[in-house]
Amino acid sequence: MKNTRRDMIKTAAIATTGLALGLHKNAFAFSFDAFPTKRPLPANRRFVSDAVENLIIEVKKGIADEEVAWLFENCYPNTLDTTVTVGELNGKPDTFVITGDIKAMWLRDSTAQVWPYLPLVTKDKELKKLIEGVIRRQTKCINIDPYANAFNKGKTGSGWITDKTTMKLELHERKWEIDSLCYPIRLAHGYWKTTGDTAVFDEEWQKAMRTVLTTFKAQQRKTDNGPYKFQRITETSTDTLPLSGYGNPTKKVGLIHSMFRPSDDACIYPYLIPSNLFAETSLRQVADIFLDVLLDKEFAAQCNTLADEVAGAVKLYAIQLHKTYGNMYAYEVDGFGNALFMDDANVPSLLALPYLGCCTPNDATYQNTRKFVLSNDNPYFFKGLYAEGIGGPHVGMDMVWPMSIIMRALTSTDDKEITQCIKMLKATHAKTGFMHEAFNKDNPTNYTRKWFAWANTLFGELIVKLYNEKPELLKQVF
């Protein structure tokens, strides 16, 4: 018989789990008989890593839930399967990474997409070369324009060429976001710590890092507005900047201005706190490399000095007393005493601070902040029939980002909370086998971006982390 007693028991157990979580009764209303792979045929995959394939086989054996195992198999290799172009430039590795359904390379996304593979590079020389190629491509991009967030593979221009800013043909978009310069540092530092390889720290990379420091200092705007401004002819307010393209006013207190968030939405108050904390962490990583590898004490000291200044300003201006949650981080501030209390799903976020190495998970200020961002007091926290999670203005109200659910699990020390997150992710992929940009809290079939590699690979990273650290959690049917 097609529907065996074991199948019926299994389906009933899953449905009961869903109802216990408070999910809609139709969350599991499809066949569990088989889960055919959603990956491209092997011949059509952009890159194949033996280390990645072996890990998929190994981890799947530790996952009791067939659907979660299927999601992992589809999602974890998605960046390699579909988004990378590997080659050489001037005799050195060069890797271009698109985001998925947008054929451009974001400095942020490209790091996040390959980051989960970093632990495997010592087992796979070609994978190591691929990530080296990402670092070298990011270096090239920073040296083209440190204020751009997204780049074309060549001098092709883009639909945003008419933006009122200094566009170049190599640029896909030129929204200044602090994290665009932090993510390449995170990747280069992580690559070095994993492999011991210092070849990427050549003259071009050193030039890029000096540009990063210069850009961060310029965007403290202590003497003038600096060289960056941006305006776009649009009906969407979050896609342009007020006051002649320089953004809303600030008191110059040592924090770094970020005119856009990692969602590519404009900041309300230009001191974006998660990104400033990320910048502090990144500057210390650059100092680490210049001190230990390049033996340049002077530049290392400059990086640490700016990191100290940012850290001090965060303590003075970003940690605010909330009437319910106590001392916590505001999302944005202006230095005049005004603060925006919210969080956005995109990383860096307040929720993701431990994930990025900006604080420890048990830090008191972070814990207060975490309680806030995962509550109804966060205007972009949505709770519906299928899931609860953080969204943001980029997609709109009632749209939960799977990324926020994944990040909640990645930063949690509570097994019940982690289990709940996996249940929600399982319940909301809309039978596609992949994560999405966002979905409606009451109707997961209403989702945005069916091909969003960052969210897919991040889900894979979560499952690998659980396999390594909490394997017992994967031995249940979610």
C-alpha positions in Angstrom: 0.0 0.0 0.0 1.2 3.5 -0.8 0.2 4.9 2.6 1.8 2.6 5.1 1.0 2.6 8.8 4.4 4.1 9.4 3.6 7.0 7.0 0.3 7.7 8.7 1.9 7.7 12.2 4.6 10.0 10.9 2.2 12.4 9.3 0.0 12.5 12.3 3.0 13.2 14.6 4.1 16.1 12.3 0.7 17.6 12.2 0.4 17.4 16.0 3.8 19.1 16.3 2.5 21.9 14.0 -0.7 22.4 16.0 1.3 22.5 19.3 3.4 25.3 17.8 0.2 27.2 16.9 0.7 26.7 13.1 -2.1 26.6 10.6 -3.6 23.1 10.2 -2.7 23.1 6.5 1.0 23.8 7.1 1.8 20.1 6.5 -0.8 19.3 3.8 1.3 17.7 1.2 2.8 14.3 0.6 5.7 12.9 2.6 6.2 9.9 0.3 9.2 11.3 -1.4 11.3 14.5 -1.5 12.9 14.7 -5.0 16.0 16.9 -5.0 15.5 20.5 -6.1 19.2 20.9 -7.0 20.3 21.4 -10.6 21.5 18.3 -12.4 25.2 17.7 -11.6 26.3 18.7 -15.1 24.4 22.1 -14.6 25.9 23.0 -11.2 28.2 26.0 -11.2 30.7 24.5 -8.9 31.0 21.0 -7.2 33.0 20.5 -4.0 33.7 17.0 -2.8 34.0 18.3 0.7 30.5 19.9 0.5 28.9 16.8 -1.0 30.5 14.5 1.6 29.2 16.8 4.4 25.7 16.8 2.9 25.7 13.0 3.0 27.1 12.9 6.5 24.8 15.5 8.0 21.7 14.0 6.4 22.3 10.8 8.2 22.0 12.7 11.5 18.7 14.3 10.6 15.6 12.2 11.6 13.1 14.5 9.8 13.0 13.7 6.1 11.7 17.1 5.1 14.3 19.0 7.1 17.0 16.7 5.6 15.6 17.5 2.2 15.6 21.3 2.9 19.2 21.0 4.0 20.3 19.1 0.9 18.6 21.7 -1.4 19.7 24.8 0.5 23.3 24.3 1.8 25.0 24.0 -1.6 22.7 26.5 -3.3 25.4 29.2 -3.6 27.8 26.8 -5.2 25.1 25.2 -7.4 23.7 28.3 -8.8 25.5 31.6 -8.2 29.3 31.4 -8.6 31.5 32.0 -11.6 35.0 30.8 -11.1 38.0 32.0 -13.1 41.3 33.8 -13.1 42.4 37.4 -13.4 46.0 38.2 -13.8 46.9 34.6 -13.0 45.1 34.7 -9.6 41.7 33.2 -8.6 38.7 35.4 -9.4 35.2 34.4 -8.2 32.0 36.4 -9.0 29.0 35.7 -6.9 25.5 36.8 -7.8 22.8 37.0 -5.2 20.4 34.7 -7.1 17.7 36.2 -9.1 19.6 39.5 -9.2 22.6 39.1 -11.4 24.9 41.4 -9.5 27.5 40.9 -6.7 26.8 42.5 -3.3 29.9 42.7 -1.1 27.7 41.8 1.8 25.8 38.9 0.2 28.9 37.4 -1.5 30.6 37.0 1.9 27.5 35.6 3.6 26.9 33.2 0.8 30.3 31.5 0.9 31.0 31.9 4.7 29.3 28.5 5.6 31.8 26.7 3.4 34.9 28.2 5.0 35.4 25.3 7.5 35.8 22.9 4.6 38.5 24.7 2.6 41.3 22.7 4.3 39.7 19.5 2.8 39.1 20.9 -0.7 41.8 22.9 -2.6 39.4 24.0 -5.3 36.9 25.3 -2.7 39.8 27.1 -1.0 40.7 28.7 -4.4 37.0 29.7 -4.9 36.9 31.6 -1.6 40.3 33.2 -2.3 38.8 34.3 -5.6 35.9 35.9 -3.7 38.3 37.8 -1.5 40.3 39.0 -4.5 37.1 40.1 -6.4 35.9 42.0 -3.3 39.3 43.7 -3.0 39.0 44.8 -6.7 35.5 46.1 -6.0 36.5 48.2 -3.0 39.3 49.7 -5.0 36.8 50.7 -7.7 34.5 52.5 -5.3 34.3 52.0 -1.5 30.8 53.6 -1.4 29.1 51.1 -3.7 27.1 48.2 -2.3 26.8 46.1 -5.5 28.9 45.5 -8.6 28.6 44.2 -12.1 31.0 41.6 -13.5 32.3 44.1 -15.9 31.7 47.6 -17.2 28.1 46.9 -18.2 26.2 49.6 -16.3 22.8 49.0 -14.6 19.3 50.2 -14.3 20.5 52.6 -11.6 23.0 54.5 -13.8 20.8 57.6 -13.6 21.0 57.8 -9.8 22.2 61.2 -8.6 25.6 60.0 -7.3 28.9 59.2 -8.8 28.0 56.1 -10.8 30.6 54.0 -12.8 29.9 51.4 -15.3 31.3 48.7 -12.9 28.6 49.6 -10.4 25.2 47.9 -10.1 24.2 50.2 -7.2 25.9 52.9 -5.1 24.1 52.9 -1.7 26.6 53.6 1.1 26.3 50.9 3.7 29.0 50.4 6.4 28.6 46.7 6.3 29.6 46.6 2.6 33.2 47.2 3.8 32.9 45.0 6.9 31.9 41.8 5.2 35.0 41.5 3.0 37.1 42.0 6.1 35.2 39.2 7.9 35.8 36.8 5.0 39.5 37.6 4.6 40.1 37.4 8.4 38.2 34.1 8.6 40.0 32.7 5.6 43.4 33.5 7.1 42.4 32.1 10.5 41.2 28.9 8.9 43.9 28.3 6.3 47.0 30.3 7.5 47.2 31.5 3.9 48.4 35.1 3.7 48.8 35.4 0.0 45.5 37.4 -0.3 47.0 40.2 1.8 48.9 41.7 -1.2 49.4 45.3 -2.2 45.9 45.5 -3.7 44.3 44.2 -0.5 46.4 46.6 1.6 45.3 49.4 -0.6 41.7 48.4 -0.1 42.0 48.3 3.7 43.6 51.8 3.7 40.6 52.9 1.6 38.3 51.3 4.2 39.9 53.3 7.0 39.8 56.5 5.0 36.1 56.0 4.1 35.1 55.2 7.7 36.9 58.4 8.9 35.3 60.5 6.1 31.9 59.2 7.1 32.4 60.4 10.7 31.8 63.7 9.0 33.7 65.7 11.6 34.6 68.6 9.4 32.2 68.4 6.4 29.6 66.1 4.8 32.3 64.1 3.0 32.3 63.0 -0.6 29.2 60.8 -0.7 25.7 61.8 -1.5 22.8 60.0 -3.1 19.4 60.7 -4.6 17.1 58.6 -6.8 14.0 59.6 -8.7 11.5 57.2 -7.0 8.1 57.0 -5.3 9.7 54.9 -2.5 11.1 57.1 0.3 13.5 54.4 1.5 15.3 54.4 -1.9 16.6 58.0 -1.6 18.1 60.4 0.9 16.8 63.8 2.1 18.7 67.1 2.4 20.4 67.2 -1.0 21.3 63.5 -0.7 23.3 63.7 2.5 20.7 62.3 4.8 19.1 63.6 8.0 21.2 65.8 10.3 23.5 64.4 13.1 25.6 65.6 15.9 29.2 64.6 15.2 30.1 62.2 18.1 32.6 59.8 16.6 30.1 57.3 15.1 30.2 56.4 11.4 27.3 57.5 9.2 25.7 54.7 7.2 23.2 56.2 4.8 21.6 52.9 4.0 20.8 49.7 6.0 21.9 46.2 5.0 18.4 45.9 3.5 19.4 48.7 1.1 16.8 50.9 2.7 17.6 54.4 3.7 18.4 55.1 7.4 16.2 57.5 9.3 18.9 58.4 11.8 22.3 58.0 10.0 24.1 56.3 12.9 23.1 52.7 12.3 24.2 50.9 15.5 24.5 47.2 14.3 26.7 48.4 11.5 28.9 50.6 13.8 29.4 47.7 16.1 30.3 45.5 13.0 32.8 48.2 12.0 34.4 48.2 15.4 34.9 44.4 15.1 36.1 44.6 11.5 38.7 47.3 12.3 40.1 45.2 15.0 40.4 42.3 12.6 42.2 44.5 10.1 44.6 45.6 12.9 45.1 41.9 13.8 46.2 41.2 10.2 48.4 44.3 9.8 50.1 43.6 13.1 50.7 39.8 12.9 51.1 39.3 9.1 52.2 42.6 7.6 54.1 43.8 10.6 52.7 47.3 10.2 52.2 48.5 13.7 51.4 52.1 12.7 48.4 51.2 10.5 47.2 48.6 13.0 47.2 51.3 15.7 45.2 53.6 13.5 42.5 50.9 13.0 42.4 50.2 16.7 42.2 53.9 17.6 39.1 54.3 15.3 37.6 51.1 16.7 38.0 52.5 20.3 36.4 55.7 19.3 33.4 54.0 17.8 33.1 51.7 20.8 33.1 54.6 23.2 30.5 56.5 21.1 28.2 53.4 21.0 28.3 53.2 24.8 27.5 56.9 25.2 24.8 57.4 22.5 23.5 54.0 21.4 22.8 52.2 24.7 19.5 53.7 25.8 17.3 53.1 28.8 14.0 51.5 27.6 11.1 51.8 30.0 10.3 48.0 29.6 13.6 46.3 28.7 16.2 48.4 30.6 19.5 49.3 29.0 19.5 48.1 25.4 20.9 49.1 21.9 18.8 51.4 19.8 18.8 50.5 16.1 19.6 54.0 14.9 20.5 57.3 16.7 21.5 60.8 15.6 23.7 62.0 18.4 21.2 64.6 19.5 19.4 62.2 21.8 16.9 60.8 19.3 16.8 57.1 18.9 14.9 54.6 16.8 13.8 51.4 18.6 13.3 48.6 16.1 15.3 45.8 14.3 15.4 44.7 10.7 15.9 41.1 9.5 18.9 41.9 7.4 22.3 41.3 8.9 24.0 43.2 10.5 21.0 43.5 12.9 20.7 43.8 16.6 19.6 40.2 16.8 22.8 39.1 14.9 25.4 40.8 17.0 26.8 37.6 18.6 26.9 35.9 15.3 29.1 38.7 13.9 31.4 38.6 16.9 30.3 42.0 18.2 29.3 40.7 21.7 28.8 37.4 23.5 25.3 35.8 23.5 25.0 36.3 27.3 25.9 40.0 27.3 23.4 41.7 29.4 22.8 44.6 27.0 22.4 42.2 24.1 19.9 40.0 26.1 17.8 43.0 26.9 17.9 44.0 23.2 17.1 40.5 22.1 13.9 40.4 24.3 12.8 43.7 22.7 13.5 42.7 19.1 11.6 39.4 19.5 8.6 41.1 21.0 5.6 43.1 19.8 7.4 46.2 20.9 9.5 45.9 17.8 7.3 47.4 15.0 8.8 44.9 12.5 8.2 41.7 14.6 5.3 39.9 13.1 3.4 36.9 14.5 0.9 35.0 12.4 -0.7 31.6 11.8 2.5 30.0 10.4 5.4 31.7 12.1 6.8 34.6 14.0 9.8 36.6 13.1 11.4 40.0 12.1 10.8 41.7 8.8 11.5 45.3 7.8 10.3 48.2 5.5 12.0 46.7 2.5 9.2 44.2 1.7 6.6 45.6 4.0 4.3 44.8 6.9 3.4 41.3 8.0 6.2 39.8 5.9 8.6 37.6 7.9 12.1 37.0 6.7 13.3 33.4 7.1 16.8 35.0 7.6 15.5 36.4 10.9 14.2 33.0 12.1 17.5 31.3 11.1 19.5 34.1 12.9 17.3 33.7 16.0 18.3 30.0 16.1 22.0 30.7 15.4 22.2 33.1 18.3 20.0 31.1 20.8 21.2 28.9 23.7 17.7 27.6 24.3 17.0 24.2 22.8 13.2 24.8 22.8 13.7 28.1 20.9 15.9 26.5 18.3 13.5 23.7 17.8 10.6 26.1 17.4 12.7 28.0 14.7 13.3 24.9 12.7 9.6 24.0 12.9 8.7 27.4 11.6 11.2 27.2 8.7 9.9 23.8 7.8 6.3 25.1 7.8 6.9 28.1 5.6 9.0 27.2 2.6 5.7 26.8 0.6 6.6 23.3 -0.7 9.5 24.8 -2.7 12.4 23.2 -0.7 14.1 26.6 -0.3 14.2 29.6 1.9 12.9 32.9 0.5 13.5 36.6 1.1 10.2 37.0 3.0 6.8 35.4 3.4 3.4 36.5 4.7 3.0 35.5 8.3 -0.5 34.1 7.5 0.2 32.7 4.0 3.7 31.4 3.2 2.7 30.9 -0.4 2.8 34.7 -0.6 6.6 35.1 -0.7 9.3 37.2 -2.3 12.4 36.0 -4.2 12.2 32.3 -5.0 16.0 32.3 -5.6 17.8 34.0 -2.7 21.1 32.2 -2.1 22.1 34.0 1.1 19.0 32.7 3.0 19.4 29.2 1.6 23.1 28.9 2.5 22.4 30.4 6.0 19.9 27.7 6.6 22.5 25.1 5.7 24.9 26.8 8.1 22.4 26.5 10.9 21.9 22.8 10.3 25.6 22.1 10.2 26.1 24.0 13.4 23.4 21.9 15.1 24.9 18.7 13.7 28.3 19.7 15.3 27.1 21.2 18.6 23.6 19.9 19.3 23.2 16.7 17.3 20.4 15.4 19.6 18.1 18.2 18.3 18.2 16.8 14.8 17.1 13.4 16.0 13.5 14.5 16.2 10.7 15.0 13.7 9.9 18.7 13.7 
